[in-house]
Amino acid sequence: MTDSTATRFWDKVADKYAARQVKDVASYEAMLADVTSRLVATDRVLEIGCGTGSTAAKIGGHVAEWKATDFSPEMVRIAQARPAPPSVRVVQCDATDAFDGAPFDAVCAFHVLHLVPDLRAVLSDAMAALKPGGLLISKTYCFADMGLGLRALFPVLRLFGMFPPAASLTEADLRRAILAAGFVIDVQTTFGQNHHSHYIVARKPT
Ligand SMILES: C[S@@+](CC[C@H](N)C(=O)[O-])C[C@H]1O[C@@H](n2cnc3c(N)ncnc32)[C@H](O)[C@@H]1O
């Protein structure tokens, strides 16, 4: 379970997060195109850490059901107010409680796996909640691979409430955790200039 500092952080920044412009639209669109190319119309998708629901609103209409979840009441308030296809349902819950309604064809986790306090538990829940052959589609920051300057800055920002509680993963840690949960990694890449945000598509073996 997540401590309330994390929820408070995301509640506080929710309005700003909703108002921010996507920095690299082409990369974001390329990632969304890749995600949708892996989904079919009958799919049931669970998204954890959906934030303000922009991804669900954009691509949730490609599938039969898109359950978008986030633990922050403020993020969820904004996501629920956002116009979205009828297949999208936004639910407030911690990632550890998000897996009700399994089995799913895909679990999406964009910019959130580095934020959960127990990555192994979430990956194991995702594995259990997926149908055989189902996909974990994720994009995750690996802070431990960033330069020393940035790594030194994060704890200072956190002290002033300007950075959320987050794990300092290396790309190797992340891969290892995904493989240890029993997934097979189908694809790993980055989009755009940010080479520390890894897009990984992993499959539950059939
Ligand atoms: C960096 S934002 C990413 C939002 C969205 N997925 C995106 O890519 O724009 C991280 C989101 O994860 C949510 N979050 C962080 N830890 C969480 C947890 N343990 N359970 C559920 N949601 C969580 C936060 O509230 C926030 O909305």
The ligand as a Tripos MOL2 file, in Angstrom:
@<TRIPOS>MOLECULE
LIG
   27    29     1     0     0
SMALL
NO_CHARGES

@<TRIPOS>ATOM
      1 C1          3.8140   10.5800  -13.9490 C.3       1 LIG1
      2 S1          2.0780   10.4200  -13.7340 S.3       1 LIG1
      3 C2          1.6630    9.5180  -15.2210 C.3       1 LIG1
      4 C3          0.2350    9.7100  -15.6290 C.3       1 LIG1
      5 C4         -0.1100    9.0670  -16.9640 C.3       1 LIG1
      6 N1          0.0110    7.6410  -16.9250 N.3       1 LIG1
      7 C5          0.7840    9.6420  -18.0310 C.2       1 LIG1
      8 O1          1.5910    8.8910  -18.6090 O.co2     1 LIG1
      9 O2          0.6760   10.8440  -18.3070 O.co2     1 LIG1
     10 C6          1.9740    9.1450  -12.5270 C.3       1 LIG1
     11 C7          0.5470    8.8390  -12.1080 C.3       1 LIG1
     12 O3          0.5790    7.6440  -11.3450 O.3       1 LIG1
     13 C8         -0.2580    7.7960  -10.2160 C.3       1 LIG1
     14 N2          0.2760    6.9050   -9.1870 N.ar      1 LIG1
     15 C9          1.4770    6.9730   -8.5610 C.ar      1 LIG1
     16 N3          1.6110    5.9570   -7.7040 N.ar      1 LIG1
     17 C10         0.4760    5.2240   -7.7840 C.ar      1 LIG1
     18 C11         0.0150    4.0510   -7.1250 C.ar      1 LIG1
     19 N4          0.7470    3.4330   -6.1990 N.pl3     1 LIG1
     20 N5         -1.2140    3.5650   -7.4490 N.ar      1 LIG1
     21 C12        -1.9820    4.2120   -8.3770 C.ar      1 LIG1
     22 N6         -1.6050    5.3220   -9.0220 N.ar      1 LIG1
     23 C13        -0.3790    5.8250   -8.7290 C.ar      1 LIG1
     24 C14        -0.1780    9.2710   -9.8660 C.3       1 LIG1
     25 O4         -1.3080    9.7050   -9.1460 O.3       1 LIG1
     26 C15        -0.0860    9.9090  -11.2430 C.3       1 LIG1
     27 O5         -1.3520   10.2180  -11.7340 O.3       1 LIG1
@<TRIPOS>BOND
     1     1     2 1
     2     2     3 1
     3     2    10 1
     4     3     4 1
     5     4     5 1
     6     5     6 1
     7     5     7 1
     8     7     8 2
     9     7     9 1
    10    10    11 1
    11    11    12 1
    12    11    26 1
    13    12    13 1
    14    13    14 1
    15    13    24 1
    16    14    15 ar
    17    14    23 ar
    18    15    16 ar
    19    16    17 ar
    20    17    18 ar
    21    17    23 ar
    22    18    19 1
    23    18    20 ar
    24    20    21 ar
    25    21    22 ar
    26    22    23 ar
    27    24    25 1
    28    24    26 1
    29    26    27 1
@<TRIPOS>SUBSTRUCTURE
     1 LIG1         1 GROUP 0 **** ****
